[in-house]
């Protein structure tokens, strides 16, 4: 079938430009917590991978946490050997300590009382080697478990984002045409691509690190309390300050990330529009204006991005400062505890490592705040797309025994906006095989009538029937299978000419494609191309003329062989000679089919069975060309105006 309708509604409806002038559709209110929970729910179907990643991460963190404790024992072995070698042998540790106390050296005695040494013996290298070997083995296994955790995390995240992209693609297929009329195309593309990619990047970079960081905090905190509750409390003293700083800075940066991605969508929309219409921009000398608008959006994006990144970037240096304060406190108090013999040097060394490990995940979590906020801002935009109202669901297929093509509009009313009626109580019956031409001034409701027949929009009152069956009771796909459509606005996709013509039918053979091309007079210009039907055209069809693109879309409709044919200014882009040939081919194509022809050139519809004259959504006249001319009313005025214009152009 021909390409789907992409033109916005008539001036009586809500065109995109009007909505944008009014401020566009309302933005979804910011809901950071709700969007975050919903974002995490994307991982629920991947709970097996998530659970595996958590298990491997927990084991890896446990081994990593155990390492400093064993290294502290190795330090104690070295320190004990050094002290033992510096003292005379032949006495026990207790005796050596008592000798120091008797000599008035209480500080040294307190220090030695907390060390497991043997006077006269040096470093026990066998014990040291065994301890270091265990440390090396533990760190190797921690690395292996980290690799498995990373693989499972990647699988979970990428699978979740794959599902999200599928949801977005399916949602776009369920959205009504009115949604795209009210949204800039670049804005929709930005949500479906940029925002989705940003969500993937955020989850990939933060999920594994966040889980590891939280497990590390719990494990390290447990070891810190195991070694010294006093030092652990000192280390925890800085945590409330860290949380408070992160919260304060985060609240100020989150609105900037929301603004950043909102402006990104506006910038993408402007670029897409200017690139699509770059020829018109140059023809009307609007390059400077286009550049100025781009510069305005770019400046806003720079400002919001700078503020978002700068404010969120303050978290990490603030956390580093708090971490350094914590390090100094632990070092000073720990040194005093070693001097009093309450802790060993190795335990203090391990605790200092743990304090660094404790502050490091806190710093990581804080530094990931900008990524999380950016990802949640993108998620909020994607969720707004997913939450947009959908078109009404399709009913079950109905049985159609040979579509004859009788169309009836029964008391049909329609309005794009609730308070602005466009079509009121319209009644029309089109018999099978009739050709109905629809004429009228711009904004009269001609294209709206076709939109209702195709169910791009649903009527707000009355009903439309096909062979007596209400089209609202038919699935849209089943209805549109019976209709072929050729628009004034052509649409071609990247591929060969044969592929574009073959889009009108399921798996057509090359003979059928050639026959449709010949009927639509595509054969003539295709023979002049180097690769013939295999000539590749781009998405914009820039390597073929506007008239040639129109011929390809007409050939597509020929191939579809529909029961109902809709021609919306289908020959507007072709020359007069080709138009005559296409009109003859169209006459053959329309034989036995119900046809609707929207035309501004009234000379092309003289042979229509019925001509409908519409004004303000109402049929003010209907009849044949001769009868309407004889009536000397609205149609006669339109015809006379065009004839007079033609005479002026000739003069």
Secondary structure, 3 states (H helix, E strand, C coil): CCCCCCCCCCCCCCCHHHHHHCCCCCCCCCCHHHHHHHHHHCCHHHHHHHHHHHHHHHHHHHHHHHHHHHHHHHHHHHHHHHHHHHCCCCCCHHHHHHHHHHCCCHHHHHHHHCCCCCCCCCCCHHHHHHHHHHHHHHHHHHHHHHHHHHHHHHHHHHHHHHHHHHHHHHHHHHECHHHHHHCCHHHHHHHHHHHHHHHHHHHHHHHHHHHHHHHHHHHHHHHHHHHCHHHHHHHHCCHHHHHHHHHHHHHHHHHHHHHHHHHHHHHHHHHHHHHHCHHHHHHCCCHHHHHHHHHHHHHHHHHHHHHHHHHHHHHHHHHHHHHHHHHHHHHHHHHHHHHCCCCCHHHHHHHHHHHHHHHHHHHHHHHCHHHHHHHHHHHHHHHHHHCCCECCCCCCCCCCCCCCCCEEEEEEEECCECCECCEEEEEEEECCCCEEEEECCCCCCHHHHHHHHHCCCCCCEEEEEECCEEHHHCCHHHHHCCEEEECCCCCCCCEEHHHHHHCCCCCCCHHHHHHHHHHCCCHHHHCCCCCHHHCEECCCCCCCCHHHHHHHHHHHHHHHCCCEEEEECCCCCCCHHHHHHHHHHHHHHHCCCEEEEECCCHHHHCCCCEEEEEECCEEEEEECHHHHHHHCCHHHHHHHHHHHHHHHHHC
